[in-house]
Amino acid sequence: MKRTFVLSLLFFMTVSSVRSQYYYKDIVSSTQLQADMARYKENKVRTINIKSFEDDGSPSEGFFAQKKITKDYTRTELFTRSNISAPSMLTTSFNNKGQLLQTHDSSDIAVTTNSYQYNAEGKIGTIISSIRSSDDDFKSEIHEEHLYVYDDQGRPAKMTRIKNFRDSIVILFATDEHGNIAIEKDTRTGTKYYYYYDAKKRLTDVVQENDFKIKMYPDYIFEYNNSAGLVSQMTTTEEGGNYYYVWKYTYDNGLRIKEKCFNKERRLMGSIEYEYK
């Protein structure tokens, strides 16, 4: 079968699956979701139709995706289906301050919920996640808590990850001379992630290092549209760093209208287009 939509899979993976970079997944990605909602509100967007196209420009067969936004801009519902994935609904909720409260992703196979709580300074203090999955053979459930502690400057200093109420790991963070989070370290495995920034303090690279890898490689590389400060290109590597994909983004009035995905050989794999109403 044609690699049909690897692209649609990658599209949704970039939203929710970011390996184990906790700072990126918990803090950076949450901030981006809040910024997206603020942009929808500014442009009075209530519906987003998402269209997927193959490498030859033809529509991806069986693909449908639509995001609906409530009139008070505190909730979005993204419904998706394709020929290679079960229908799913991703619901994202915000409070009246625009802070992310919960994401709830459900399909016939699995239900994933992430709930966010904030400290007195308005920073993420606790994230509670649960994943319930089932098939014809068995059912499973994973519960996870992320408890964040900040330094006197309001920067993440450490996070305690508690899995299934008993397995606890401490993740440590260190900053660079400009106050950016520069290092994330798993105190159990020794795995480190290095975060790099440009002169405007925008994240440019996320690089993984651990004791089992001789060579470090970037998991993510970001490039920006300097006029608007929006991400114009993102490079993501597969586990092991031997293959990568490049996503190129086009915007109109701050809203993303097109994504094109290229493989390592620079061949167009497909594209995604957004229609705002």
Residue pairs with C-beta under 8 A, 6 or more apart in sequence:
2 54
3 269
4 54
4 60
4 61
4 83
4 84
5 52
5 54
5 60
5 63
5 82
5 84
5 270
6 269
6 270
7 52
7 54
7 60
7 261
7 269
7 270
7 271
7 272
8 52
8 60
8 63
8 65
8 80
8 82
8 84
8 85
8 270
8 272
9 84
9 85
10 236
10 245
10 261
11 52
11 259
11 272
12 80
14 234
14 236
14 247
15 29
15 90
16 103
16 105
16 112
18 24
18 25
18 29
18 219
18 220
19 208
19 219
19 239
20 186
20 191
20 193
21 184
21 193
21 206
21 208
21 219
22 146
22 159
22 161
22 171
22 184
23 156
23 173
23 181
23 184
23 193
23 195
24 193
24 195
24 203
24 206
24 220
26 124
26 127
26 146
26 148
26 159
27 124
27 156
27 181
28 203
30 100
30 116
30 124
33 92
33 100
33 103
34 94
34 98
34 99
34 100
37 69
37 73
37 76
37 92
37 94
37 98
38 98
39 254
39 255
40 48
40 69
40 73
40 76
40 255
41 73
42 254
43 253
43 254
43 255
43 276
45 69
45 255
45 276
45 277
46 68
46 69
46 71
46 277
47 66
47 67
47 68
47 69
47 276
47 277
48 66
48 67
48 68
48 69
48 274
48 275
48 276
48 277
49 65
49 66
49 274
49 275
49 277
50 65
50 66
50 67
50 80
50 272
50 273
50 274
50 275
51 59
51 63
51 65
51 272
51 273
51 274
51 275
52 59
52 60
52 63
52 65
52 82
52 270
52 271
52 272
53 59
53 60
53 270
53 271
53 272
53 273
54 60
54 270
55 267
55 268
55 269
55 270
60 82
60 270
61 83
62 81
62 82
62 83
63 81
63 82
63 83
64 79
64 80
64 81
64 82
65 78
65 79
65 80
65 81
66 78
66 79
67 76
67 77
67 78
67 79
68 76
68 77
69 75
69 76
70 76
73 94
74 93
74 94
74 95
74 96
75 91
75 92
75 93
75 94
76 91
76 92
77 89
77 90
77 91
78 89
78 90
78 91
78 92
79 87
79 88
79 89
80 87
80 88
80 89
80 90
81 87
81 88
85 107
86 107
86 108
86 109
87 107
87 108
88 105
88 106
88 107
89 104
89 105
89 106
89 107
90 103
90 104
90 105
91 102
91 103
91 104
91 105
91 106
92 100
92 102
92 103
92 104
93 100
93 101
93 102
93 103
93 104
94 100
94 101
95 101
97 122
99 116
99 118
99 122
100 116
101 115
101 116
102 113
102 114
102 115
102 116
103 112
103 113
103 114
104 111
104 112
104 113
104 114
105 111
105 112
105 113
106 112
109 133
109 134
109 135
110 131
110 132
110 133
110 134
111 130
111 131
111 132
111 133
112 129
112 130
112 131
112 132
113 129
113 130
114 127
114 128
114 129
115 127
115 128
115 129
116 124
116 126
116 127
117 124
117 125
117 126
117 127
117 128
118 124
118 125
119 125
119 150
121 150
121 154
123 148
123 150
123 154
124 148
125 147
125 148
126 145
126 146
126 147
126 148
127 145
127 146
127 148
128 143
128 144
128 145
128 146
129 142
129 143
129 144
129 145
129 146
130 141
130 142
130 143
130 144
131 140
131 141
131 142
132 139
132 140
132 141
133 139
133 140
133 141
134 140
142 163
142 164
143 163
143 164
143 165
144 161
144 162
144 163
144 164
145 160
145 161
145 162
146 159
146 160
146 161
147 159
147 160
147 161
147 162
148 156
148 158
148 159
149 156
149 157
149 158
149 159
149 160
150 156
150 157
151 157
153 179
155 173
155 175
155 179
155 181
156 173
156 181
157 172
157 173
158 170
158 171
158 172
158 173
159 170
159 171
159 173
160 168
160 169
160 170
160 171
161 168
161 169
161 170
161 171
162 168
163 169
169 186
169 187
169 188
170 187
170 188
171 184
171 185
171 186
171 187
172 183
172 184
172 185
172 187
173 181
173 183
173 184
173 185
174 181
174 182
174 183
174 185
175 181
175 182
176 182
176 197
178 197
178 201
180 195
180 197
180 201
181 195
182 194
182 195
182 196
183 192
183 193
183 194
183 195
184 192
184 193
184 195
185 191
185 192
186 192
189 210
189 211
190 210
190 211
191 208
191 209
191 210
191 211
192 208
192 209
192 210
193 206
193 207
193 208
193 209
193 219
194 205
194 206
194 207
194 208
194 209
194 216
195 203
195 205
195 206
195 207
196 203
196 204
196 205
196 206
196 207
197 203
197 204
198 204
198 224
200 229
202 222
202 224
202 229
203 222
204 221
204 222
204 223
205 218
205 220
205 221
205 222
206 218
206 219
206 220
207 216
207 217
207 218
207 219
208 216
208 217
208 218
208 219
209 216
215 241
217 237
217 241
218 235
218 237
218 241
219 236
219 237
220 234
220 235
220 236
220 237
221 234
221 235
222 231
222 233
222 234
223 231
223 232
223 233
223 234
224 230
224 231
224 232
225 231
225 232
225 251
228 251
228 254
230 249
230 251
230 254
230 256
231 249
232 248
232 249
233 246
233 247
233 248
233 249
234 246
234 247
234 249
235 244
235 245
235 246
235 247
236 244
236 245
236 247
237 243
237 244
238 244
243 263
243 264
244 263
244 264
245 261
245 262
245 263
245 264
245 269
246 261
246 262
246 263
246 266
247 259
247 260
247 261
247 262
248 259
248 260
248 262
249 256
249 258
249 259
250 256
250 257
250 258
250 259
251 257
255 274
255 276
256 274
257 273
257 274
257 276
258 271
258 272
258 273
258 274
259 271
259 272
259 273
260 268
260 270
260 271
261 268
261 269
261 270
261 271
261 272
262 268
262 269
263 269
